[in-house]
Amino acid sequence: MFPLEIETLARLLIDECEERRLRIVAAESCTGGLLSAAITSIPGSSAVFERGLITYSNRAKQELLDVPGDLIADYGAVSEPVARMMAEGALENSNAHIAVAITGVAGPGGGTELKPVGLVHLATARSNQSVMHRVERFGDASRHDIQMGAVQIALEMLRERIR
């Protein structure tokens, strides 16, 4: 179902989280649940995957993750401040230790000059630590490739946060 590299990263993440007794929460926008699906496709994921939130709309980001509407209005849903708030909100509204958030423009439409197709912001939050952010520009890759690329990076970022 998922490329071998993503499956391998998900398996390693689950093993490492289980070893450290850490739980994960995911807040996804442009990936529409693909990260959560990649993690939960691995047997044993229930030991570490606390929940996944698909917050595709701005309203969902506000209601489920406590992202302020003013922040979305000022910076747009695809932005560093919103990705950071999504991660913080996911952590605060769950029983997890580590959160990851993904927001971006997967295309093929919807891009602008300032926020082109392929722009993805990711953030991770961990209890009592600062939020980490990463921006990726996948260019004019296909929707599938942008989404899979974002899932892979999110898995890598989660693994970095548990060390």
C-alpha positions as CSV (number, residue, x, y, z in Angstrom):
1,M,0.0,0.0,0.0
2,F,2.8,2.4,0.9
3,P,6.3,2.6,-0.6
4,L,8.9,0.4,1.2
5,E,10.8,3.5,2.5
6,I,7.7,4.9,4.2
7,E,6.7,1.5,5.6
8,T,10.2,1.0,7.0
9,L,10.2,4.5,8.6
10,A,6.8,3.8,10.2
11,R,7.9,0.5,11.5
12,L,11.1,2.0,13.0
13,L,9.1,4.8,14.5
14,I,6.6,2.4,16.2
15,D,9.5,0.3,17.6
16,E,11.3,3.3,18.9
17,C,8.2,4.9,20.5
18,E,7.2,1.6,22.1
19,E,10.7,1.2,23.5
20,R,10.4,4.7,25.1
21,R,6.7,4.4,25.9
22,L,5.8,7.4,23.9
23,R,2.5,8.1,22.2
24,I,2.0,10.0,18.9
25,V,-0.7,12.3,17.5
26,A,-0.9,13.5,13.9
27,A,-2.7,16.6,12.7
28,E,-2.9,16.4,8.9
29,S,-4.3,18.8,6.3
30,C,-2.9,18.3,2.7
31,T,-2.0,14.6,3.4
32,G,-5.6,13.9,4.3
33,G,-4.9,11.1,6.7
34,L,-2.1,9.3,4.7
35,L,0.4,9.7,7.5
36,S,-2.0,8.2,10.0
37,A,-2.7,5.4,7.5
38,A,1.0,4.7,7.0
39,I,1.6,4.4,10.8
40,T,-1.5,2.3,11.5
41,S,-0.8,0.0,8.6
42,I,2.0,-1.5,10.8
43,P,0.9,-4.2,13.2
44,G,1.4,-3.0,16.8
45,S,0.9,0.6,16.0
46,S,-2.0,0.8,18.5
47,A,0.6,0.7,21.3
48,V,2.0,4.1,20.3
49,F,-0.5,5.9,17.9
50,E,-2.9,7.9,20.1
51,R,-4.9,9.6,17.3
52,G,-4.9,11.2,14.0
53,L,-6.8,14.4,13.2
54,I,-7.6,15.3,9.6
55,T,-8.1,19.1,9.8
56,Y,-8.5,19.8,6.1
57,S,-10.6,23.0,6.5
58,N,-9.6,26.2,8.3
59,R,-12.6,25.7,10.6
60,A,-11.4,22.2,11.6
61,K,-8.0,23.6,12.4
62,Q,-9.7,26.1,14.7
63,E,-12.2,23.7,16.3
64,L,-10.0,20.6,16.8
65,L,-6.5,22.2,17.2
66,D,-7.3,25.6,18.7
67,V,-5.5,27.4,15.9
68,P,-6.7,31.0,16.2
69,G,-8.8,32.2,13.2
70,D,-6.8,35.5,13.2
71,L,-3.6,33.5,12.7
72,I,-5.0,31.7,9.7
73,A,-6.3,35.1,8.3
74,D,-3.0,36.8,8.8
75,Y,-0.6,34.1,7.5
76,G,-2.8,31.6,5.6
77,A,-3.4,28.0,6.5
78,V,-0.2,27.0,4.7
79,S,2.3,28.8,6.8
80,E,4.9,28.2,9.5
81,P,2.9,29.8,12.3
82,V,-0.2,27.7,11.5
83,A,1.9,24.4,11.3
84,R,3.4,25.2,14.6
85,M,0.0,25.9,16.2
86,M,-1.4,22.7,14.7
87,A,1.3,20.7,16.3
88,E,0.9,22.4,19.7
89,G,-2.9,22.1,19.5
90,A,-2.7,18.4,18.6
91,L,-0.4,17.7,21.6
92,E,-2.6,19.7,23.9
93,N,-5.8,18.1,22.7
94,S,-4.6,14.5,23.0
95,N,-3.0,12.1,25.4
96,A,0.2,11.9,23.3
97,H,3.8,12.9,24.0
98,I,4.8,13.9,20.5
99,A,2.8,15.6,17.8
100,V,3.3,16.2,14.1
101,A,1.4,18.6,11.8
102,I,1.3,18.9,8.1
103,T,-0.2,21.7,6.0
104,G,0.5,22.4,2.4
105,V,-0.6,22.8,-1.2
106,A,-0.7,19.3,-2.8
107,G,-2.1,20.5,-6.1
108,P,-2.5,20.3,-8.9
109,G,-4.5,23.5,-8.4
110,G,-4.8,25.9,-5.5
111,G,-1.3,27.3,-5.6
112,T,-0.4,31.0,-5.8
113,E,2.8,32.9,-6.5
114,L,3.5,33.2,-2.8
115,K,2.3,29.7,-1.9
116,P,2.8,27.5,-5.0
117,V,1.8,23.9,-5.4
118,G,4.3,21.7,-3.6
119,L,4.8,24.0,-0.6
120,V,4.4,22.1,2.6
121,H,5.0,23.2,6.2
122,L,5.6,20.5,8.9
123,A,6.0,20.9,12.6
124,T,6.6,18.6,15.5
125,A,5.9,19.3,19.2
126,R,7.0,17.3,22.2
127,S,6.0,17.9,25.8
128,N,8.1,20.5,27.5
129,Q,10.2,21.1,24.4
130,S,10.2,23.8,21.7
131,V,8.2,23.2,18.5
132,M,10.4,22.3,15.5
133,H,9.4,23.5,12.0
134,R,10.5,22.4,8.5
135,V,9.4,23.7,5.1
136,E,9.6,21.7,1.9
137,R,9.1,22.7,-1.7
138,F,8.3,19.8,-3.8
139,G,7.9,21.9,-7.0
140,D,5.6,20.8,-9.7
141,A,5.6,17.1,-8.5
142,S,2.3,15.2,-8.7
143,R,-0.3,15.4,-5.9
144,H,0.6,11.8,-5.0
145,D,4.3,12.5,-4.9
146,I,3.8,15.7,-2.8
147,Q,1.7,13.8,-0.3
148,M,4.0,10.8,-0.1
149,G,7.0,13.1,0.3
150,A,5.3,14.9,3.1
151,V,4.5,11.7,4.9
152,Q,8.1,10.5,4.6
153,I,9.4,13.8,6.0
154,A,6.9,13.7,8.8
155,L,8.0,10.2,9.8
156,E,11.6,11.3,9.8
157,M,10.8,14.4,11.9
158,L,8.9,12.2,14.4
159,R,11.9,9.9,14.7
160,E,14.2,12.8,15.3
161,R,12.0,14.1,18.1
162,I,12.0,10.8,20.1
163,R,15.8,10.7,20.4
